[in-house]
Amino acid sequence: MQNQMESILNDMSAYLNITQMKQLQESLIKRLEYELPKEEKIGNDEYLLMFLSAKQVEGCSQRTLSYYESTIDKMLSIIKTPIRKITTEIIREYLKEYQKINNCSKVTIDNVRRNISSFFSWLEEENHILKNPVRRIRKIKTGLTVKEIISDEKN
C-alpha cells in the first residue's frame, strides 16, 4: 500500500506544488485508511539530530556542525509547524522576520537560507519530505566588494 501511495505521489509531483502534494497525501491516507509508518511521526528535533549526524559522517567540521545546529534550531524554535508541513511561504516569512529582528546583512540572511536549504535538501534526499520548500527561494543578492590588488611592483 505504501509503495502505491509513493508511486501516485511521485507521478503527481511534477504537476502539484508542495501544499497540493501534502493535501493529496493527507487525502490518500484518509480515504485509504492508511496509517503512516512510525518514521512519519518523527519530531522536528529528531530530524535535526539525524541531519547533524549525516553531516558529521560526511566530514563536516565541528564549527560547521555547530553553525548548522544553531541556525536550524533557531528556525525550528520559532516555526512550530511540523517539518512535513513547512511551506516556502513560511520559510520566506521566517527569513524576513529574522532579518528585521536581528538587523543583519543580506550576506548573513543568505547564509541562513543556505543552511536551511541544506537541511531541507537532506530531508528530501532521505525521503522524509516530498519537496524541499526552500528550493524556490533564490540566492539573496548581495553587493560585490571590490578589493584593492596589492602589487609587488614599485612605481
FENNORUR-V294985 format. One record per pair of residues at least 24 apart in sequence whose ideal C-beta (glycine too) atoms are under 6 Angstrom apart, sorted by the first residue. I is the first residue (numbers start at 0). GAP is how many residues later the second one is. Records with the same first field share a line. If there is no record, write none. Layout:
I=GAP ; GAP
This chain:
0=33
17=113 ; 115
18=68
20=109
43=32 ; 39
46=36
47=24
50=68 ; 71
67=47
70=41 ; 44
71=47
83=45
85=47
86=46
87=45 ; 48
90=42 ; 43
105=34 ; 36
106=35
108=31
109=30
